Amino acid sequence: MNKTMIATALMICALANSPIVTAQNSKTTNLINSISQDKVAKGLKEALDKGITEQVNLLAKPDGFLKNELVKIVMPEEFQKVDKALRRLGMGSLADQGTVLINRAAENAVKEATPIFVDAIKNMTFSDAKDILIGGKSAATDYLKKSTTKSLYEKFSPVINTSLSNVGADVIWEKMSSTYNSLPLVSPVTTDLTDYITTQTMDGVFKAIAVEEKNIRENITGSRDTKLLKDVFAIQDNLTNSTKNNTSNNSKKKQIKNKQ
């Protein structure tokens, strides 16, 4: 190990054991221990349940995807040229219908997400809850992504495939593809529609949950509407305020030192 690496390692150890870092870690531990582990876990589970109830249920309603610009599914990149070509040919209604139907397929499938999320929440440990609480603004959403992505894909994919058939999207898609591919001097397009919509639906679900997580973390429009949510997320608020105060104090000390 060269001298630079040794010096770096020593500096990291010194920082980790510095009074500021030690005090911050101690404060974090004390705040979390100020209420029972069971209460912390229940509070985070309630927050995740709320996110699913408030947001995912909205996506499952008619126009839940189609009229929500945050999650609306547009034509895959390869099909953007198909869309433009059809509109030039005066077939804009066919292109519009294709967009409507792929969003309808997502709305039909998204209700299948709830039981998968419920299982992920049910299996959450205290350690998971603690990490979510102090892990940053998207920690809860990230936990659900990590815990459910594989299961969601496996569940969504066949439902999406059936939904595409039920709403007639597969027929429209085929008509759009064949019309475009029959045009002179174009490269034929082939897109796995089921895979594309499944992935886009999952992305939309996580975007929606992230919105509710932000609402609860920042208590936007009184989103912490139960005593349990208020008690548990007060820990996050205290830690955030403590970090801001430490940063501000350190900045002031540095300014004073520079003036001396």
ROFI-790868 format. One record per atom (N, C-alpha, C): residue number from 1; x, y, z. Coordinates in Angstrom, 3 decimals. Each point is the difference from the previous one (the first is absolute). Layout:
N
    nr         xx         yy         zz
   NUM          X          Y          Z
...
This chain:
260
    nr         xx         yy         zz
     1      0.865     -1.204      0.000
     1     -0.865      1.204      0.000
     1      0.892      1.241      0.000
     2     -0.220      0.951     -0.983
     2      0.853      1.179     -0.074
     2     -0.392      1.029      1.054
     3      0.818      1.044      0.103
     3     -0.198      1.006      1.049
     3     -1.330      0.736     -0.152
     4     -0.392      0.258     -1.251
     4     -1.267      0.720     -0.233
     4     -1.179     -0.811      0.499
     5      0.000     -1.311     -0.291
     5     -1.098     -0.864      0.426
     5     -0.053     -0.102      1.516
     6      1.190     -0.072      0.623
     6      0.059     -0.078      1.470
     6     -0.558      1.278      0.603
     7      0.422      1.140     -0.564
     7     -0.476      1.292      0.520
     7     -1.512      0.126     -0.143
     8     -0.528     -0.452     -1.156
     8     -1.452      0.056     -0.233
     8     -0.750     -0.863      0.992
     9      0.507     -1.214      0.236
     9     -0.649     -0.915      0.937
     9     -0.013      0.574      1.406
    10      1.124      0.606      0.395
    10      0.073      0.607      1.333
    10     -0.976      1.171      0.133
    11     -0.145      0.782     -1.083
    11     -0.907      1.140      0.033
    11     -1.445     -0.465      0.142
    12     -0.378     -1.065     -0.744
    12     -1.367     -0.533      0.090
    12     -0.288     -0.489      1.409
    13      0.972     -0.707      0.599
    13     -0.175     -0.496      1.373
    13     -0.158      1.156      0.973
    14      0.816      1.034     -0.224
    14     -0.073      1.153      0.902
    14     -1.350      0.689     -0.091
    15     -0.517      0.146     -1.249
    15     -1.303      0.635     -0.186
    15     -1.108     -0.829      0.610
    16      0.073     -1.311     -0.176
    16     -1.039     -0.879      0.523
    16     -0.069      0.035      1.510
    17      1.162      0.265      0.618
    17      0.039      0.023      1.461
    17      0.060      1.410      0.571
    18     -0.217      0.991     -0.870
    18      0.053      1.377      0.467
    18     -1.175      0.284      0.919
    19      0.133      0.989      0.885
    19     -1.087      0.334      0.930
    19     -1.294      0.353     -0.710
    20      0.101      0.686     -1.172
    20     -1.212      0.421     -0.715
    20     -0.766     -1.209     -0.509
    21      0.736     -0.922     -0.697
    21     -0.656     -1.185     -0.557
    21     -0.526     -0.897      1.114
    22      0.829     -0.182      1.050
    22     -0.425     -0.838      1.131
    22     -1.246      0.567      0.654
    23     -0.013      1.322      0.186
    23     -1.168      0.648      0.622
    23     -1.237     -0.155     -0.866
    24      0.188      0.130     -1.324
    24     -1.141     -0.133     -0.910
    24     -0.552     -1.424      0.034
    25      0.900     -0.994     -0.030
    25     -0.440     -1.394      0.077
    25     -0.729     -0.275      1.304
    26      0.525      0.578      1.081
    26     -0.623     -0.180      1.309
    26     -1.386      0.630      0.030
    27     -0.112      1.189     -0.605
    27     -1.295      0.687     -0.049
    27     -1.012     -0.824     -0.789
    28      0.460     -0.559     -1.143
    28     -0.881     -0.831     -0.816
    28     -0.518     -1.190      0.797
    29      0.925     -0.676      0.686
    29     -0.379     -1.161      0.815
    29     -0.977      0.386      1.095
    30      0.277      1.112      0.675
    30     -0.863      0.445      1.102
    30     -1.401      0.346     -0.493
    31     -0.077      0.677     -1.146
    31     -1.303      0.375     -0.534
    31     -0.820     -1.227     -0.384
    32      0.652     -0.945     -0.660
    32     -0.716     -1.211     -0.412
    32     -0.425     -0.817      1.213
    33      0.859     -0.019      1.029
    33     -0.332     -0.747      1.217
    33     -1.017      0.723      0.875
    34     -0.335      1.258     -0.371
    34     -0.949      0.764      0.819
    34     -1.413     -0.559     -0.105
    35     -0.276     -0.749     -1.072
    35     -1.255     -0.737     -0.079
    35      0.341     -1.452     -0.291
    36     -0.910     -0.885      0.231
    36      0.299     -1.425     -0.104
    36      0.289     -0.400     -1.444
    37      0.794     -1.076     -0.138
    37      0.293     -0.524     -1.330
    37     -1.288     -0.378     -0.718
    38     -0.918     -0.556      0.761
    38     -1.279     -0.413     -0.575
    38     -0.743      1.199     -0.583
    39      0.080      1.125      0.693
    39     -0.697      1.205     -0.461
    39      0.651      0.557     -1.259
    40      1.332     -0.030     -0.043
    40      0.707      0.461     -1.204
    40     -0.415     -0.843     -1.200
    41      0.020     -1.324      0.188
    41     -0.363     -0.907     -1.094
    41     -1.446      0.215     -0.440
    42     -0.901      0.127      0.981
    42     -1.410      0.211     -0.335
    42     -0.212      1.322     -0.734
    43      0.730      1.032      0.434
    43     -0.134      1.305     -0.643
    43      0.429     -0.030     -1.448
    44      1.123     -0.670     -0.278
    44      0.471     -0.077     -1.376
    44     -0.915     -0.871     -0.848
    45     -0.523     -1.061      0.582
    45     -0.946     -0.846     -0.740
    45     -1.267      0.782     -0.325
    46     -0.440      0.810      0.962
    46     -1.186      0.829     -0.235
    46      0.260      1.008     -1.114
    47      1.198      0.567     -0.012
    47      0.348      0.971     -1.043
    47     -0.015     -0.656     -1.378
    48      0.552     -1.206     -0.091
    48      0.019     -0.703     -1.279
    48     -1.408     -0.413     -0.417
    49     -0.775     -0.471      0.959
    49     -1.402     -0.340     -0.300
    49     -0.740      1.215     -0.551
    50      0.258      1.138      0.625
    50     -0.659      1.245     -0.419
    50      0.411      0.366     -1.429
    51      1.287     -0.137     -0.285
    51      0.486      0.306     -1.338
    51     -0.663     -0.861     -1.056
    52     -0.146     -1.270      0.313
    52     -0.631     -0.919     -0.947
    52     -1.479      0.330     -0.169
    53     -0.670      0.208      1.129
    53     -1.432      0.287     -0.045
    53     -0.293      1.298     -0.745
    54      0.762      1.048      0.350
    54     -0.266      1.318     -0.569
    54      0.364      0.099     -1.477
    55      1.051     -0.674     -0.410
    55      0.517      0.203     -1.350
    55     -0.290     -1.150     -0.961
    56      0.291     -1.223      0.426
    56     -0.175     -1.131     -0.917
    56     -1.470     -0.180     -0.363
    57     -0.880      0.188      0.972
    57     -1.426     -0.120     -0.286
    57     -0.462      1.026     -1.032
    58      0.607      1.182      0.028
    58     -0.336      1.022     -0.993
    58      0.403     -0.444     -1.403
    59      1.146     -0.675     -0.087
    59      0.484     -0.459     -1.307
    59     -0.916     -1.054     -0.601
    60     -0.652     -0.769      0.853
    60     -0.850     -1.101     -0.475
    60     -1.350      0.487     -0.520
    61     -0.318      1.266      0.222
    61     -1.278      0.543     -0.470
    61      0.088      0.357     -1.484
    62     -1.158      0.116     -0.668
    62      0.024      0.445     -1.402
    62      0.735      1.336     -0.126
    63      0.887      0.083     -0.949
    63      0.831      1.185     -0.243
    63      1.065      0.211      1.074
    64      0.195     -0.990      0.882
    64      1.016      0.118      1.047
    64      1.390      0.186     -0.559
    65      0.265     -0.625     -1.134
    65      1.266      0.196     -0.709
    65     -0.166      1.040     -1.105
    66     -1.046     -0.157     -0.782
    66     -0.159      0.795     -1.216
    66     -0.005      1.498      0.261
    67     -0.643      0.439      1.078
    67     -0.132      1.441      0.252
    67      0.880      0.480      1.156
    68      1.008     -0.791      0.306
    68      0.973      0.387      1.027
    68      1.356      0.138     -0.702
    69      0.425      1.227     -0.228
    69      1.223      0.230     -0.770
    69      1.242     -0.582      0.668
    70     -0.062     -0.213      1.310
    70      1.152     -0.574      0.705
    70      0.264     -1.426     -0.451
    71     -1.063     -0.753     -0.306
    71      0.149     -1.432     -0.277
    71     -0.529     -0.418     -1.368
    72     -0.593      0.912     -0.736
    72     -0.600     -0.357     -1.292
    72      1.007     -0.731     -0.883
    73     -0.453     -1.102     -0.592
    73      0.872     -0.800     -0.853
    73     -0.125      0.494     -1.439
    74      1.119      0.375     -0.573
    74      0.016      0.457     -1.393
    74      0.536     -1.126     -0.874
    75     -0.078      0.186     -1.271
    75      0.513     -1.007     -0.923
    75      1.483     -0.249      0.256
    76      0.438     -1.248     -0.086
    76      1.436     -0.256      0.159
    76      0.794      0.751     -1.056
    77      1.247      0.248      0.305
    77      0.835      0.852     -0.853
    77     -0.022     -0.447     -1.456
    78      0.074     -1.312     -0.200
    78      0.012     -0.522     -1.372
    78     -1.292      0.350     -0.738
    79     -1.096      0.148      0.777
    79     -1.291      0.252     -0.630
    79     -0.312      1.494     -0.153
    80      0.882      0.863      0.508
    80     -0.232      1.435     -0.178
    80     -0.064      0.350     -1.489
    81      0.848     -0.641     -0.781
    81      0.002      0.272     -1.446
    81     -1.259     -0.549     -0.660
    82     -0.520     -1.107      0.567
    82     -1.254     -0.552     -0.518
    82     -1.123      1.004      0.237
    83     -0.032      0.533      1.224
    83     -1.017      0.980      0.379
    83      0.022      1.200     -0.953
    84      1.199      0.540     -0.235
    84      0.128      1.173     -0.869
    84     -0.409     -0.322     -1.438
    85      0.398     -1.202     -0.455
    85     -0.321     -0.384     -1.383
    85     -1.510     -0.148     -0.180
    86     -0.676     -0.604      0.968
    86     -1.447     -0.188     -0.087
    86     -0.727      1.341     -0.020
    87      0.493      0.945      0.794
    87     -0.635      1.330      0.038
    87      0.194      0.733     -1.328
    88      1.155     -0.197     -0.614
    88      0.234      0.630     -1.313
    88     -0.946     -0.579     -1.052
    89     -0.385     -1.264      0.213
    89     -0.894     -0.656     -0.945
    89     -1.475      0.236      0.328
    90     -0.241      0.865      1.006
    90     -1.379      0.282      0.384
    90     -0.616     -1.072      0.865
    91      0.853     -0.809      0.653
    91     -0.493     -1.100      0.844
    91      0.298      0.271      1.472
    92     -0.118      1.273      0.386
    92      0.278      0.379      1.380
    92     -0.910     -0.683      0.999
    93     -1.251     -0.281     -0.403
    93     -0.941     -0.649      0.927
    93      0.462     -1.402      0.355
    94      0.639     -0.685     -0.935
    94      0.522     -1.343      0.272
    94      1.149      0.077      1.006
    95      0.871      0.985     -0.174
    95      1.117      0.195      0.934
    95     -0.517      0.354      1.387
    96     -1.001      0.884      0.049
    96     -0.579      0.385      1.294
    96     -0.631     -1.201      0.688
    97     -0.687     -0.825     -0.779
    97     -0.649     -1.183      0.566
    97      1.038     -0.956      0.581
    98      1.140     -0.121     -0.685
    98      1.056     -0.874      0.507
    98      0.493      0.460      1.357
    99      0.192      1.319      0.172
    99      0.454      0.550      1.290
    99     -1.033     -0.238      1.095
   100     -1.272      0.222     -0.332
   100     -1.066     -0.213      0.992
   100     -0.007     -1.448      0.471
   101      0.093     -0.923     -0.920
   101     -0.156     -1.411      0.355
   101      1.184     -0.552      0.785
   102      1.222      0.473     -0.272
   102      1.119     -0.514      0.797
   102     -0.088      0.512      1.438
   103     -0.573      1.186      0.176
   103     -0.203      0.510      1.363
   103     -1.145     -0.729      0.696
   104     -1.008     -0.392     -0.761
   104     -1.092     -0.796      0.572
   104      0.530     -1.350      0.503
   105      0.915     -0.582     -0.743
   105      0.584     -1.273      0.417
   105      0.736      0.156      1.323
   106      0.717      1.111      0.154
   106      0.719      0.263      1.257
   106     -0.985      0.182      1.148
   107     -1.074      0.722     -0.227
   107     -1.008      0.240      1.041
   107     -0.650     -1.305      0.433
   108     -0.192     -0.908     -0.939
   108     -0.587     -1.301      0.338
   108      0.947     -0.853      0.833
   109      1.278      0.128     -0.274
   109      0.983     -0.873      0.652
   109      0.431      0.482      1.375
   110     -0.018      1.314      0.225
   110      0.665      0.552      1.174
   110     -0.638     -0.449      1.313
   111     -1.275     -0.345     -0.029
   111     -0.656     -0.465      1.227
   111      0.640     -1.275      0.541
   112      0.714     -0.728     -0.865
   112      0.676     -1.227      0.435
   112      1.202      0.305      0.897
   113      0.389      1.264      0.072
   113      1.180      0.360      0.785
   113     -0.245     -0.057      1.494
   114     -1.213      0.300      0.434
   114     -0.269      0.169      1.427
   114      0.409     -1.200      0.858
   115     -0.428     -1.229     -0.337
   115      0.405     -1.121      0.858
   115      1.507     -0.231      0.044
   116      0.697      0.332     -1.082
   116      1.461     -0.163     -0.018
   116      0.639      1.001      0.952
   117     -0.491      1.228     -0.012
   117      0.509      1.012      0.920
   117     -0.335     -0.362      1.446
   118     -1.185     -0.529      0.219
   118     -0.411     -0.394      1.358
   118      0.965     -1.036      0.561
   119      0.398     -0.966     -0.833
   119      0.964     -1.025      0.442
   119      1.344      0.628      0.349
   120      0.443      0.952     -0.824
   120      1.286      0.663      0.256
   120     -0.051      0.762      1.308
   121     -1.111      0.665      0.264
   121     -0.149      0.770      1.237
   121     -0.073     -0.929      1.204
   122     -0.709     -1.097     -0.172
   122     -0.172     -0.963      1.089
   122      1.348     -0.588      0.421
   123      0.898     -0.169     -0.958
   123      1.304     -0.613      0.270
   123      1.068      1.012      0.420
   124     -0.378      1.259      0.169
   124      0.962      1.027      0.384
   124      0.489     -0.215      1.426
   125      1.308      0.080      0.197
   125      0.588     -0.145      1.329
   125      0.191      1.376      0.633
   126      0.348      0.015      1.296
   126      0.290      1.280      0.652
   126      1.185      0.678     -0.668
   127      0.992     -0.796     -0.384
   127      1.178      0.556     -0.668
   127     -0.401      0.678     -1.311
   128     -0.906     -0.649     -0.763
   128     -0.504      0.612     -1.239
   128     -0.691      1.324      0.313
   129     -0.846     -0.013      1.034
   129     -0.767      1.194      0.369
   129      0.923      1.138      0.408
   130      1.015     -0.320      0.781
   130      0.959      1.015      0.449
   130      0.737      0.600     -1.191
   131      0.426     -0.857     -0.922
   131      0.717      0.481     -1.182
   131     -0.888      0.899     -0.854
   132     -1.275     -0.350     -0.092
   132     -0.937      0.813     -0.777
   132     -0.193      1.355      0.666
   133     -0.137     -0.017      1.321
   133     -0.290      1.221      0.739
   133      1.112      1.035     -0.150
   134      1.239     -0.457      0.059
   134      1.127      0.937     -0.032
   134      0.785     -0.079     -1.310
   135     -0.556     -0.717     -0.972
   135      0.760     -0.279     -1.217
   135     -0.138      0.991     -1.126
   136     -0.746      1.061      0.197
   136     -0.127      0.989     -1.069
   136     -1.386      0.044     -0.593
   137     -0.209      0.963     -0.899
   137     -1.346      0.325     -0.466
   137     -0.683     -1.098     -0.810
   138      0.750     -0.935     -0.586
   138     -0.637     -1.051     -0.809
   138      0.252     -1.403      0.566
   139      0.388     -0.079      1.265
   139      0.396     -1.291      0.575
   139     -1.137     -1.012      0.001
   140     -1.232      0.447      0.275
   140     -1.134     -0.925      0.029
   140     -0.295     -0.526     -1.396
   141      0.016      0.885     -0.971
   141     -0.237     -0.410     -1.391
   141      1.103     -0.951     -0.460
   142      1.239      0.307      0.363
   142      1.123     -0.858     -0.376
   142     -0.130     -1.385      0.628
   143     -0.484     -0.051      1.249
   143     -0.207     -1.287      0.670
   143     -1.022     -0.835     -0.777
   144     -1.090      0.623     -0.397
   144     -1.028     -0.730     -0.741
   144      0.510     -0.446     -1.366
   145      0.790      0.841     -0.654
   145      0.587     -0.390     -1.290
   145      0.841     -1.262      0.160
   146      0.869      0.041      1.000
   146      0.900     -1.124      0.226
   146     -0.762     -1.263      0.366
   147     -1.079      0.158      0.766
   147     -0.727     -1.151      0.531
   147     -1.034     -0.577     -0.957
   148     -0.451      0.802     -0.961
   148     -1.158     -0.433     -0.786
   148      0.187     -0.035     -1.507
   149      1.087      0.563     -0.522
   149      0.135      0.135     -1.461
   149     -0.173     -1.324     -0.737
   150      0.688     -1.024      0.452
   150     -0.085     -1.305     -0.683
   150     -1.421     -0.549      0.053
   151     -0.617      0.053      1.185
   151     -1.358     -0.531      0.154
   151     -1.009      0.806     -0.805
   152      0.191      1.340     -0.019
   152     -0.916      0.839     -0.764
   152      0.068     -0.333     -1.484
   153      1.205     -0.168     -0.510
   153      0.132     -0.297     -1.427
   153     -0.696     -1.319     -0.331
   154      0.243     -1.008      0.841
   154     -0.593     -1.319     -0.245
   154     -1.524      0.048      0.076
   155     -0.520      0.860      0.866
   155     -1.445      0.119      0.161
   155     -0.613      0.872     -1.089
   156      0.669      1.108     -0.297
   156     -0.537      0.948     -0.979
   156      0.005     -0.551     -1.424
   157      1.076     -0.673     -0.370
   157      0.196     -0.376     -1.396
   157     -1.173     -0.786     -0.594
   158     -0.462     -1.096      0.632
   158     -1.134     -0.720     -0.587
   158     -1.299      0.806      0.038
   159     -0.159      0.818      1.044
   159     -1.210      0.831      0.085
   159      0.012      1.043     -1.109
   160      1.153      0.612     -0.225
   160      0.144      0.975     -1.084
   160     -0.306     -0.666     -1.340
   161      0.536     -1.183     -0.192
   161     -0.191     -0.719     -1.256
   161     -1.484     -0.257     -0.252
   162     -0.709     -0.429      1.059
   162     -1.441     -0.241     -0.114
   162     -0.748      1.303     -0.209
   163      0.427      1.042      0.739
   163     -0.662      1.300     -0.106
   163      0.125      0.575     -1.412
   164      1.170     -0.173     -0.599
   164      0.207      0.502     -1.362
   164     -1.005     -0.621     -0.958
   165     -0.261     -1.284      0.231
   165     -0.974     -0.694     -0.841
   165     -1.419      0.456      0.318
   166     -0.278      0.129      1.307
   166     -1.359      0.369      0.420
   166     -0.416      1.384     -0.496
   167      0.941      0.943      0.045
   167     -0.347      1.372     -0.416
   167      0.234      0.226     -1.492
   168      0.545     -1.009     -0.666
   168      0.205      0.112     -1.439
   168      1.277      0.694     -0.403
   169      0.913      0.193      0.966
   169      1.249      0.706     -0.309
   169      0.886     -0.808     -0.931
   170     -0.045     -1.314      0.137
   170      0.860     -0.835     -0.848
   170     -0.401      0.128     -1.479
   171     -1.305      0.114     -0.237
   171     -0.487      0.138     -1.373
   171      0.423      1.352     -0.580
   172     -0.174      1.054      0.818
   172      0.384      1.349     -0.447
   172      1.499      0.063     -0.243
   173      0.747     -0.613      0.919
   173      1.463      0.005     -0.117
   173      0.437     -0.687     -1.290
   174     -0.619     -1.125     -0.283
   174      0.329     -0.740     -1.214
   174     -0.359      0.814     -1.232
   175     -1.139      0.688      0.041
   175     -0.424      0.822     -1.135
   175      0.969      1.148     -0.221
   176      0.426      0.637      1.125
   176      0.959      1.092     -0.105
   176      1.313     -0.496     -0.592
   177      0.475     -1.136      0.504
   177      1.285     -0.552     -0.450
   177     -0.050     -0.357     -1.482
   178     -1.057     -0.729     -0.389
   178     -0.087     -0.458     -1.392
   178     -0.167      1.179     -0.956
   179     -0.763      1.015      0.425
   179     -0.181      1.188     -0.848
   179      1.335      0.704     -0.212
   180      0.740      0.175      1.095
   180      1.296      0.686     -0.093
   180      0.999     -0.842     -0.794
   181      0.055     -1.294      0.294
   181      0.987     -0.869     -0.644
   181     -0.252     -0.165     -1.494
   182     -1.232      0.310     -0.436
   182     -0.315     -0.112     -1.425
   182      0.417      1.243     -0.789
   183      0.395      1.039      0.726
   183      0.422      1.226     -0.670
   183      1.352     -0.220     -0.682
   184      0.232      0.654     -1.133
   184      1.289     -0.170     -0.686
   184      1.144      0.664      0.776
   185      1.161     -0.604     -0.089
   185      1.239      0.561      0.535
   185     -0.004      0.166      1.536
   186     -0.731     -0.859      0.721
   186      0.053      0.049      1.464
   186      0.585     -1.301      0.519
   187      0.626      0.092      1.164
   187      0.504     -1.207      0.653
   187     -1.133     -0.571      0.856
   188     -0.343     -1.269     -0.163
   188     -1.102     -0.586      0.753
   188      0.226      0.119      1.511
   189     -1.073      0.250      0.742
   189      0.091      0.095      1.458
   189     -0.562     -1.263      0.636
   190      0.674     -0.439      1.027
   190     -0.487     -1.145      0.782
   190      0.265      0.320      1.461
   191     -1.048      0.099      0.793
   191      0.143      0.328      1.417
   191     -0.785     -0.998      0.827
   192      0.614     -0.497      1.073
   192     -0.701     -0.882      0.945
   192     -0.911      0.879      0.843
   193     -1.254      0.099     -0.421
   193     -0.936      0.918      0.633
   193     -0.258     -0.373      1.458
   194     -0.130     -1.286      0.285
   194     -0.277     -0.438      1.372
   194      1.122      0.401      0.941
   195      1.236     -0.262     -0.417
   195      1.145      0.351      0.844
   195      0.074      1.509      0.210
   196     -0.215      0.759     -1.059
   196      0.082      1.461      0.091
   196     -1.031      0.546      0.982
   197     -1.253     -0.406     -0.133
   197     -1.052      0.540      0.863
   197      0.169     -0.494      1.432
   198      0.446     -1.237      0.176
   198      0.246     -0.518      1.350
   198      1.033      0.859      0.715
   199      1.094      0.274     -0.677
   199      1.066      0.821      0.589
   199     -0.483      1.414      0.282
   200     -0.746      0.581     -0.938
   200     -0.506      1.354      0.179
   200     -1.030      0.071      1.130
   201     -0.802     -1.038      0.133
   201     -0.994     -0.044      1.085
   201      0.692     -0.035      1.346
   202      1.037     -0.810      0.109
   202      0.766     -0.074      1.249
   202      0.635      1.338      0.333
   203      0.577      0.648     -1.003
   203      0.598      1.320      0.219
   203     -1.051      0.988      0.513
   204     -1.195     -0.069     -0.585
   204     -1.075      0.892      0.419
   204     -0.426     -0.230      1.433
   205     -0.070     -1.264      0.394
   205     -0.374     -0.345      1.377
   205      1.005      0.585      0.983
   206      1.274     -0.163     -0.274
   206      1.025      0.497      0.923
   206      0.055      1.531      0.016
   207     -0.257      0.636     -1.124
   207     -0.070      1.463     -0.022
   207     -1.145      0.493      0.880
   208     -1.129     -0.697     -0.073
   208     -1.164      0.392      0.791
   208      0.264     -0.174      1.491
   209      0.647     -1.106      0.371
   209      0.311     -0.235      1.411
   209      1.001      1.034      0.497
   210      0.947      0.376     -0.855
   210      0.982      1.021      0.383
   210     -0.677      1.327      0.310
   211     -1.082      0.307     -0.708
   211     -0.752      1.233      0.264
   211     -0.564     -0.027      1.410
   212     -0.608     -1.130      0.371
   212     -0.595     -0.082      1.336
   212      1.076     -0.034      1.080
   213      1.145     -0.636     -0.286
   213      1.097      0.010      0.968
   213      0.464      1.427      0.264
   214      0.132      0.787     -1.054
   214      0.392      1.408      0.153
   214     -1.039      0.753      0.829
   215     -1.277     -0.259     -0.268
   215     -1.072      0.668      0.749
   215      0.099     -0.277      1.499
   216      0.255     -1.275      0.344
   216      0.065     -0.380      1.409
   216      1.276      0.539      0.641
   217      1.122     -0.128     -0.685
   217      1.272      0.466      0.579
   217     -0.024      1.503      0.259
   218     -0.634      0.744     -0.895
   218     -0.033      1.457      0.147
   218     -1.319      0.487      0.596
   219     -0.862     -0.956      0.343
   219     -1.308      0.301      0.588
   219     -0.776      1.004     -0.843
   220      0.015     -0.245     -1.307
   220     -0.708      0.876     -0.929
   220     -1.505     -0.213      0.151
   221     -0.724      1.093      0.118
   221     -1.469     -0.008      0.185
   221     -0.434     -0.975      1.094
   222      0.780     -0.023      1.081
   222     -0.377     -0.813      1.150
   222     -0.024     -1.490     -0.260
   223      0.956     -0.486     -0.810
   223      0.008     -1.416     -0.365
   223      0.277     -0.924      1.186
   224      0.654      0.521      1.030
   224      0.178     -0.814      1.219
   224     -1.283      0.123      0.819
   225     -1.000     -0.723     -0.417
   225     -1.326      0.217      0.561
   225     -0.377     -0.972      1.115
   226      1.002     -0.714      0.539
   226     -0.252     -0.827      1.180
   226      1.086      0.290      1.028
   227     -0.294     -0.290      1.264
   227      0.976      0.249      1.068
   227      1.264     -0.818     -0.220
   228     -0.173     -1.234     -0.482
   228      1.150     -0.869     -0.219
   228      0.946      0.597     -1.044
   229     -0.534      0.480     -1.106
   229      0.842      0.616     -1.028
   229      0.694      1.249      0.532
   230     -0.725      0.791      0.779
   230      0.584      1.216      0.569
   230      1.142     -0.336      0.951
   231     -0.194     -1.001      0.865
   231      1.021     -0.370      0.985
   231      1.253     -0.542     -0.675
   232     -0.186     -0.894     -0.967
   232      1.153     -0.649     -0.636
   232      0.774      0.981     -0.870
   233     -0.698      0.816     -0.792
   233      0.707      0.902     -0.901
   233      0.530      1.238      0.710
   234     -0.394      0.189      1.268
   234      0.625      1.048      0.804
   234      1.481     -0.319      0.195
   235      0.338     -1.293      0.031
   235      1.407     -0.421      0.111
   235      0.779      0.510     -1.213
   236     -0.553     -0.225     -1.186
   236      0.644      0.485     -1.226
   236      0.181      1.513      0.052
   237     -1.038      0.721      0.446
   237      0.068      1.458      0.059
   237      1.105      0.462      0.946
   238      0.087     -0.651      1.152
   238      1.025      0.366      0.983
   238      1.407     -0.237     -0.542
   239      0.170     -1.124     -0.683
   239      1.309     -0.309     -0.576
   239      0.367      0.999     -1.092
   240     -0.979      0.353     -0.829
   240      0.237      0.969     -1.073
   240      0.378      1.362      0.562
   241     -0.744      0.432      1.014
   241      0.286      1.299      0.622
   241      1.361      0.004      0.674
   242      0.345     -1.130      0.631
   242      1.290     -0.116      0.675
   242      1.141      0.101     -1.012
   243     -0.162     -0.681     -1.145
   243      1.024      0.032     -1.043
   243      0.170      1.411     -0.555
   244     -1.141      0.691     -0.220
   244      0.051      1.380     -0.505
   244      0.698      0.921      0.986
   245     -0.306     -0.178      1.295
   245      0.618      0.842      1.027
   245      1.501     -0.230      0.070
   246      0.408     -1.286     -0.069
   246      1.432     -0.325      0.037
   246      0.721      0.611     -1.198
   247     -0.635     -0.108     -1.176
   247      0.600      0.555     -1.214
   247      0.136      1.508      0.114
   248     -1.059      0.634      0.518
   248      0.017      1.460      0.158
   248      1.064      0.435      1.000
   249      0.092     -0.715      1.136
   249      0.986      0.338      1.023
   249      1.422     -0.180     -0.516
   250      0.225     -1.098     -0.725
   250      1.331     -0.261     -0.549
   250      0.391      1.072     -1.011
   251     -0.998      0.454     -0.797
   251      0.257      1.038     -0.992
   251      0.370      1.322      0.681
   252     -0.715      0.316      1.099
   252      0.288      1.232      0.729
   252      1.391     -0.047      0.625
   253      0.355     -1.173      0.572
   253      1.318     -0.156      0.612
   253      1.104      0.172     -1.031
   254     -0.251     -0.535     -1.209
   254      0.983      0.102     -1.066
   254      0.183      1.448     -0.426
   255     -1.129      0.728     -0.100
   255      0.069      1.417     -0.374
   255      0.766      0.808      1.013
   256     -0.253     -0.266      1.292
   256      0.707      0.712      1.081
   256      1.483     -0.302     -0.057
   257      0.329     -1.270     -0.231
   257      1.407     -0.428     -0.057
   257      0.709      0.681     -1.162
   258     -0.680      0.113     -1.153
   258      0.597      0.611     -1.180
   258      0.273      1.500      0.206
   259     -0.832      0.645      0.835
   259      0.143      1.427      0.264
   259      1.155      0.284      0.957
   260      0.347     -1.003      0.816
   260      1.060      0.199      1.019
   260      1.387      0.039     -0.650
